[in-house]
């Protein structure tokens, strides 16, 4: 039985490796990773996130400084998310997530093991 499962899992792995959704995701990720504009936008988002975190170490979340830093972070994240390569990647990522969710449901829905039973 274990060998049969191992064989089937390896077959699934091979099929997934050639799935057009996964190939597309890998292609999008490669383009995004090699794009200078995306790198700059990601760096600006990281700097803004770090700045916001630093501000929160010194000021309350509702302070003017924190609100300003949060706005800068929001704008940096929005700029990154609006890049055409990032949008393309996120769309491809969503399709692969849906594929993995379907696989997960198919393989594991019938298991009803209660891993954390309620104490009565």
Residue frames relative to the residue before (quaternion, step in Angstrom):
aa qw qx qy qz dx dy dz
X 1.0000 0.0000 0.0000 0.0000 0.00 0.00 0.00
X 0.6635 0.5105 -0.3138 0.4480 3.61 0.86 -0.91
X 0.6566 0.5061 -0.3122 0.4640 3.58 0.96 -0.81
X 0.6270 0.5321 -0.3295 0.4638 3.57 1.05 -0.76
X 0.6513 0.4971 -0.3096 0.4825 3.59 0.94 -0.85
X 0.6376 0.5321 -0.3196 0.4563 3.57 0.93 -0.91
X 0.6599 0.5077 -0.2998 0.4657 3.58 0.92 -0.91
X 0.6811 0.4849 -0.2885 0.4667 3.58 0.92 -0.88
X 0.6333 0.5176 -0.3305 0.4709 3.58 1.02 -0.74
X 0.6526 0.5022 -0.3140 0.4726 3.59 0.98 -0.78
X 0.6198 0.5288 -0.3312 0.4760 3.57 1.07 -0.71
X 0.6371 0.5130 -0.3138 0.4821 3.58 0.98 -0.85
X 0.6356 0.5349 -0.3182 0.4567 3.57 0.96 -0.89
X 0.6733 0.4898 -0.2922 0.4706 3.59 0.92 -0.90
X 0.6448 0.5143 -0.3159 0.4690 3.58 0.98 -0.84
X 0.6608 0.5070 -0.3085 0.4595 3.58 0.96 -0.84
X 0.6108 0.5727 -0.3474 0.4221 3.57 1.03 -0.76
X 0.7492 0.3675 -0.1904 0.5172 3.57 1.12 -0.71
X 0.4145 0.7081 -0.4776 0.3140 3.60 1.25 0.07
X 0.5180 -0.6768 0.4245 0.3055 3.62 -0.81 0.95
X 0.6160 0.5461 -0.3538 0.4440 3.62 1.08 -0.60
X 0.6805 0.4691 -0.2867 0.4844 3.56 0.97 -0.83
X 0.6193 0.5292 -0.3380 0.4714 3.57 1.03 -0.76
X 0.6468 0.5183 -0.3069 0.4678 3.58 1.01 -0.85
X 0.6390 0.5223 -0.3208 0.4648 3.58 0.95 -0.86
X 0.6657 0.5034 -0.3019 0.4608 3.58 0.90 -0.90
X 0.6384 0.5213 -0.3131 0.4719 3.55 1.05 -0.81
X 0.6632 0.5011 -0.2991 0.4686 3.59 0.93 -0.90
X 0.6465 0.5221 -0.3176 0.4567 3.57 0.97 -0.84
X 0.6432 0.5207 -0.3187 0.4622 3.58 0.97 -0.85
X 0.6533 0.5080 -0.3120 0.4666 3.60 0.91 -0.91
X 0.6725 0.5067 -0.2895 0.4552 3.54 0.91 -0.97
X 0.6748 0.5105 -0.2893 0.4475 3.59 0.93 -0.91
X 0.7234 0.4318 -0.2352 0.4847 3.56 1.14 -0.63
X 0.5809 0.6105 -0.3648 0.3960 3.59 1.25 -0.17
X 0.4466 -0.7243 0.4663 0.2420 3.56 -0.69 1.13
X 0.6364 0.5317 -0.3355 0.4469 3.60 0.97 -0.80
X 0.6467 0.5044 -0.3188 0.4751 3.58 0.95 -0.84
X 0.6357 0.5311 -0.3344 0.4494 3.59 0.96 -0.80
X 0.6576 0.5024 -0.3061 0.4707 3.58 0.96 -0.88
X 0.6681 0.4998 -0.2990 0.4630 3.58 0.90 -0.92
X 0.6503 0.5049 -0.3134 0.4732 3.59 0.99 -0.80
X 0.6332 0.5220 -0.3244 0.4705 3.57 1.03 -0.78
X 0.6569 0.5061 -0.3116 0.4641 3.60 0.92 -0.89
X 0.6355 0.5160 -0.3229 0.4750 3.59 1.04 -0.76
X 0.6577 0.5081 -0.3057 0.4645 3.59 0.97 -0.84
X 0.6368 0.5146 -0.3202 0.4766 3.58 1.02 -0.81
X 0.6607 0.5035 -0.3030 0.4671 3.59 0.94 -0.89
X 0.6412 0.5172 -0.3208 0.4673 3.60 1.02 -0.78
X 0.6515 0.5090 -0.3035 0.4737 3.56 1.00 -0.84
X 0.6408 0.5194 -0.3170 0.4681 3.56 0.99 -0.86
X 0.6509 0.5117 -0.3171 0.4625 3.59 0.91 -0.89
X 0.6450 0.5184 -0.3144 0.4652 3.57 0.95 -0.85
X 0.6522 0.5100 -0.3056 0.4703 3.59 0.97 -0.87
X 0.6414 0.5232 -0.3236 0.4584 3.58 0.95 -0.88
X 0.6630 0.5110 -0.3122 0.4492 3.59 0.96 -0.82
X 0.5975 0.5579 -0.3627 0.4475 3.58 1.21 -0.39
X 0.7691 0.3512 -0.1756 0.5042 3.58 1.21 -0.47
X 0.7841 0.2258 -0.1068 0.5681 3.56 1.17 -0.52
X 0.5723 -0.5779 0.4450 0.3748 3.55 -1.23 0.36
X 0.6697 -0.5177 0.3698 0.3831 3.53 -1.27 0.46
X 0.7198 0.4460 -0.2353 0.4770 3.57 1.10 -0.69
X 0.4634 0.6992 -0.4418 0.3182 3.59 1.24 -0.06
X 0.6427 -0.5252 0.3965 0.3924 3.54 -1.26 0.43
X 0.6395 0.5349 -0.3224 0.4484 3.59 1.00 -0.83
X 0.6754 0.4870 -0.2898 0.4718 3.56 0.94 -0.92
X 0.6467 0.5177 -0.3229 0.4577 3.58 0.95 -0.80
X 0.6397 0.5168 -0.3180 0.4717 3.57 1.03 -0.80
X 0.6691 0.4916 -0.2929 0.4742 3.59 0.92 -0.92
X 0.6391 0.5181 -0.3251 0.4662 3.59 1.03 -0.76
X 0.6306 0.5249 -0.3291 0.4675 3.58 1.01 -0.77
X 0.6427 0.5127 -0.3163 0.4732 3.59 0.99 -0.83
X 0.6432 0.5102 -0.3158 0.4756 3.58 1.00 -0.81
X 0.6430 0.5247 -0.3184 0.4581 3.57 0.93 -0.90
X 0.6748 0.4930 -0.2953 0.4630 3.59 0.89 -0.92
X 0.6497 0.5109 -0.3168 0.4653 3.60 0.98 -0.83
X 0.6588 0.4973 -0.3030 0.4763 3.59 0.98 -0.85
X 0.6379 0.5270 -0.3156 0.4644 3.57 1.01 -0.82
X 0.6435 0.5193 -0.3150 0.4658 3.59 0.97 -0.86
X 0.6529 0.4977 -0.3077 0.4809 3.56 0.98 -0.83
X 0.6994 0.4850 -0.2750 0.4472 3.58 0.81 -0.99
X 0.6853 0.4866 -0.2822 0.4625 3.59 1.13 -0.57
X 0.4577 0.6585 -0.4652 0.3747 3.59 1.24 -0.02
X 0.5486 -0.6630 0.3977 0.3183 3.58 -0.85 0.96
X 0.6580 0.5001 -0.3219 0.4619 3.61 1.00 -0.70
X 0.6415 0.5108 -0.3200 0.4745 3.57 1.04 -0.76
X 0.6380 0.5147 -0.3246 0.4718 3.60 0.97 -0.81
X 0.6405 0.5232 -0.3135 0.4666 3.57 0.99 -0.87
X 0.6501 0.5141 -0.3012 0.4716 3.57 1.00 -0.90
X 0.6764 0.5039 -0.2987 0.4464 3.59 0.85 -0.96
X 0.6267 0.5209 -0.3341 0.4736 3.57 1.06 -0.71
X 0.6630 0.4914 -0.2969 0.4805 3.58 0.93 -0.91
X 0.6262 0.5428 -0.3244 0.4562 3.57 1.04 -0.82
X 0.6464 0.5256 -0.3162 0.4538 3.58 0.94 -0.88
X 0.6481 0.5180 -0.3185 0.4584 3.59 0.97 -0.82
X 0.6623 0.4837 -0.3045 0.4845 3.59 1.01 -0.78
X 0.6142 0.5369 -0.3491 0.4610 3.61 1.02 -0.72
X 0.6457 0.5106 -0.3191 0.4696 3.58 0.99 -0.82
X 0.6197 0.5310 -0.3311 0.4738 3.58 1.04 -0.76
X 0.6851 0.4765 -0.2824 0.4731 3.59 0.86 -0.95
X 0.6233 0.5291 -0.3432 0.4624 3.60 1.03 -0.71
X 0.6510 0.5097 -0.3114 0.4685 3.58 0.99 -0.84
X 0.6329 0.5140 -0.3253 0.4790 3.60 0.99 -0.80
X 0.6516 0.5252 -0.3065 0.4534 3.55 0.93 -0.93
X 0.6561 0.5003 -0.3098 0.4725 3.59 0.92 -0.87
X 0.6677 0.5166 -0.3019 0.4430 3.55 0.90 -0.95
X 0.7394 0.4376 -0.2350 0.4545 3.56 0.86 -0.94
X 0.8464 0.2731 -0.0815 0.4498 3.56 0.85 -0.94
X 0.4510 0.7052 -0.4592 0.2973 3.63 1.17 -0.10
X 0.6718 0.5177 -0.3139 0.4268 3.58 0.96 -0.74
X 0.5824 0.5455 -0.3891 0.4602 3.59 1.22 -0.24
X 0.0226 -0.8037 0.5943 -0.0171 3.55 -0.71 1.07
X 0.2044 0.7861 -0.5493 0.1963 3.51 0.99 0.86
X 0.2719 -0.7456 0.5880 0.1561 3.53 -0.86 0.99
X 0.2076 -0.8297 0.5098 0.0925 3.55 -0.09 1.31
X 0.7826 0.1697 -0.1021 0.5901 3.56 1.16 -0.43
X 0.1100 -0.8336 0.5379 0.0604 3.57 0.32 1.19
X 0.5058 -0.6394 0.4886 0.3109 3.56 -1.15 0.69
X 0.3925 -0.6960 0.5562 0.2282 3.51 -1.09 0.84
X 0.2714 -0.7822 0.5423 0.1427 3.57 -0.82 0.98
